Amino acid sequence: MIRDIGLTYGEVQEATADWRSTTPAQMLQLRHIKNMLTPLKGVSREIASADPLRQEIELWISLIPQLP
């Protein structure tokens, strides 16, 4: 699912810094990303804490509060 976002973590993180001044299309894209990430909150708890996948998911989940 993370691969389906189409942007890197860094690109999304950068976009969150000033999403209020972006175009409506960009805001919609960021909202779509938030909607994709939210269900992963429950999934990450089911993956072993040492697993790199869990670490990647948790990194992405950390962006949720910053997204529109």
Residue frames as a rotation matrix with the C-alpha (Angstrom) as fourth column:
MET 1
0.567 0.824 0.000 0.00
0.824 -0.567 0.000 0.00
0.000 0.000 -1.000 0.00
ILE 2
0.370 -0.507 -0.778 2.83
0.186 -0.781 0.597 2.42
-0.910 -0.365 -0.194 0.77
ARG 3
-0.669 -0.651 0.359 4.21
0.437 0.046 0.898 1.82
-0.601 0.757 0.254 -2.70
ASP 4
-0.081 0.753 0.653 0.86
0.989 -0.020 0.145 2.91
0.122 0.657 -0.744 -4.13
ILE 5
0.381 0.202 -0.902 1.31
0.513 -0.858 0.025 6.41
-0.769 -0.472 -0.430 -2.71
GLY 6
0.649 -0.133 0.749 3.50
0.735 -0.145 -0.662 7.32
0.197 0.980 0.004 -5.66
LEU 7
0.580 -0.508 0.637 5.69
-0.405 -0.858 -0.316 9.72
0.707 -0.075 -0.703 -3.66
THR 8
-0.302 -0.732 -0.610 8.60
0.396 0.486 -0.779 9.20
0.867 -0.477 0.143 -1.33
TYR 9
0.290 0.316 -0.903 8.31
0.956 -0.051 0.289 9.76
0.045 -0.947 -0.317 2.40
GLY 10
-0.563 -0.631 -0.535 10.48
0.649 -0.737 0.186 12.86
-0.512 -0.242 0.824 2.01
GLU 11
-0.858 0.291 0.424 8.26
0.206 -0.561 0.802 14.30
0.471 0.775 0.422 -0.71
VAL 12
0.178 0.968 -0.177 5.14
0.567 0.046 0.823 13.82
0.805 -0.246 -0.540 1.36
GLN 13
0.127 -0.208 -0.970 6.82
0.959 -0.223 0.173 15.21
-0.252 -0.952 0.171 4.47
GLU 14
-0.868 -0.489 -0.089 7.89
0.436 -0.836 0.333 18.30
-0.237 0.250 0.939 2.52
ALA 15
-0.577 0.721 0.383 4.38
0.223 -0.313 0.923 18.76
0.786 0.618 0.020 1.11
THR 16
0.225 0.703 -0.674 2.86
0.876 0.158 0.456 18.67
0.427 -0.693 -0.581 4.60
ALA 17
-0.566 -0.566 -0.599 4.85
0.787 -0.588 -0.188 21.73
-0.246 -0.578 0.778 5.65
ASP 18
-0.801 0.262 -0.538 2.70
-0.274 -0.960 -0.059 24.11
-0.532 0.100 0.841 3.61
TRP 19
-0.754 0.513 0.411 -0.30
0.654 0.652 0.385 22.13
-0.071 0.559 -0.826 2.44
ARG 20
0.095 0.846 -0.525 -2.67
0.650 -0.452 -0.611 25.02
-0.754 -0.283 -0.592 3.23
SER 21
0.084 -0.136 -0.987 -1.09
-0.461 -0.884 0.082 27.08
-0.884 0.448 -0.137 0.46
THR 22
-0.866 -0.387 0.316 -1.18
0.053 0.557 0.829 24.36
-0.496 0.735 -0.462 -2.19
THR 23
-0.655 0.643 -0.397 -3.70
-0.659 -0.227 0.717 23.87
0.371 0.731 0.572 -4.95
PRO 24
0.229 0.829 0.511 -6.95
-0.932 0.338 -0.132 22.03
-0.282 -0.446 0.849 -4.28
ALA 25
0.714 0.000 -0.700 -5.65
-0.397 0.824 -0.405 19.12
0.577 0.567 0.588 -6.36
GLN 26
-0.356 -0.913 -0.197 -2.54
-0.213 0.285 -0.935 18.83
0.910 -0.291 -0.296 -4.19
MET 27
-0.496 0.273 0.824 -4.64
-0.867 -0.110 -0.486 19.03
-0.042 -0.956 0.292 -1.02
LEU 28
0.625 0.777 -0.077 -6.83
-0.780 0.619 -0.091 16.24
-0.023 0.117 0.993 -2.35
GLN 29
0.330 -0.598 -0.730 -3.75
-0.203 0.710 -0.674 14.13
0.922 0.371 0.113 -3.10
LEU 30
-0.708 -0.622 0.336 -2.49
-0.422 -0.009 -0.907 14.64
0.567 -0.783 -0.256 0.47
ARG 31
-0.089 0.772 0.629 -5.91
-0.967 0.085 -0.241 13.77
-0.239 -0.630 0.739 1.87
HIS 32
0.725 0.308 -0.616 -5.92
-0.536 0.814 -0.224 10.61
0.433 0.492 0.755 -0.23
ILE 33
-0.227 -0.892 -0.392 -2.52
-0.175 0.433 -0.884 9.69
0.958 -0.132 -0.254 1.20
LYS 34
-0.656 0.046 0.753 -3.84
-0.751 -0.141 -0.645 10.22
0.076 -0.989 0.127 4.73
ASN 35
0.409 0.901 0.148 -6.79
-0.898 0.426 -0.114 7.96
-0.165 -0.086 0.982 3.95
MET 36
0.525 -0.310 -0.793 -4.40
-0.283 0.815 -0.506 5.28
0.803 0.490 0.340 2.68
LEU 37
-0.499 -0.867 0.014 -2.15
-0.246 0.126 -0.961 5.49
0.831 -0.483 -0.276 5.76
THR 38
-0.165 0.473 0.866 -4.80
-0.961 -0.273 -0.034 5.51
0.220 -0.838 0.499 8.48
PRO 39
0.832 0.535 -0.147 -5.70
-0.489 0.832 0.262 1.79
0.263 -0.146 0.954 8.22
LEU 40
0.213 -0.841 -0.497 -2.02
0.055 0.518 -0.853 0.92
0.975 0.155 0.157 8.61
LYS 41
-0.145 -0.226 0.963 -2.13
-0.886 -0.404 -0.228 1.97
0.440 -0.887 -0.142 12.27
GLY 42
0.600 0.480 0.640 -3.73
-0.728 0.658 0.190 -1.34
-0.330 -0.580 0.745 13.20
VAL 43
0.908 -0.276 -0.314 -1.54
0.000 0.750 -0.661 -3.37
0.418 0.601 0.682 10.86
SER 44
0.097 -0.970 0.223 1.74
-0.491 -0.241 -0.837 -2.13
0.866 -0.029 -0.499 12.28
ARG 45
0.072 -0.017 0.997 0.92
-0.993 0.096 0.074 -3.58
-0.097 -0.995 -0.010 15.71
GLU 46
0.878 0.348 0.329 0.67
-0.315 0.937 -0.151 -7.04
-0.361 0.029 0.932 14.17
ILE 47
0.690 -0.708 -0.150 4.21
0.068 0.270 -0.960 -6.94
0.720 0.652 0.235 12.74
ALA 48
0.476 -0.589 -0.653 7.25
0.879 0.334 0.339 -7.79
0.018 -0.736 0.677 14.87
SER 49
0.891 -0.062 -0.450 8.88
0.085 -0.950 0.300 -4.65
-0.446 -0.306 -0.841 16.24
ALA 50
-0.061 -0.997 -0.058 12.27
-0.046 -0.055 0.997 -5.55
-0.997 0.063 -0.042 14.76
ASP 51
0.087 0.165 0.982 10.83
0.895 0.419 -0.149 -6.02
-0.437 0.893 -0.112 11.27
PRO 52
-0.858 -0.479 -0.186 11.95
0.342 -0.802 0.491 -3.26
-0.384 0.357 0.851 8.86
LEU 53
-0.509 0.754 0.415 8.44
0.514 -0.121 0.849 -3.19
0.690 0.646 -0.326 7.38
ARG 54
0.399 0.654 -0.643 7.00
0.908 -0.182 0.378 -2.18
0.130 -0.735 -0.666 10.74
GLN 55
-0.250 -0.588 -0.769 9.58
0.631 -0.702 0.332 0.56
-0.735 -0.402 0.546 11.05
GLU 56
-0.947 -0.070 0.314 8.71
0.306 -0.499 0.811 1.87
0.100 0.864 0.494 7.58
ILE 57
-0.089 0.992 0.087 4.98
0.696 0.000 0.718 1.78
0.713 0.124 -0.691 8.32
GLU 58
0.358 0.215 -0.909 5.45
0.897 -0.350 0.271 3.62
-0.260 -0.912 -0.318 11.59
LEU 59
-0.708 -0.639 -0.302 7.53
0.477 -0.747 0.462 6.26
-0.521 0.183 0.834 9.84
TRP 60
-0.772 0.484 0.412 4.71
0.276 -0.329 0.903 6.87
0.573 0.811 0.120 7.35
ILE 61
0.177 0.881 -0.440 2.05
0.851 0.088 0.518 6.78
0.494 -0.466 -0.734 10.09
SER 62
-0.259 -0.356 -0.898 3.91
0.825 -0.565 -0.014 9.60
-0.502 -0.745 0.440 11.85
LEU 63
-0.976 -0.112 0.188 2.84
0.205 -0.762 0.614 11.89
0.075 0.638 0.767 8.97
ILE 64
-0.291 0.956 0.043 -0.89
0.849 0.237 0.472 11.41
0.441 0.175 -0.880 9.56
PRO 65
0.204 0.451 -0.869 -1.33
0.827 -0.555 -0.094 14.30
-0.524 -0.699 -0.486 12.04
GLN 66
-0.486 -0.507 -0.712 0.36
0.074 -0.836 0.544 16.67
-0.871 0.212 0.444 9.57
LEU 67
-0.921 0.166 0.353 -1.83
0.378 0.155 0.913 15.74
0.097 0.974 -0.206 6.61
PRO 68
-0.711 0.700 0.067 -5.12
-0.700 -0.713 0.033 17.48
0.071 -0.023 0.997 5.74
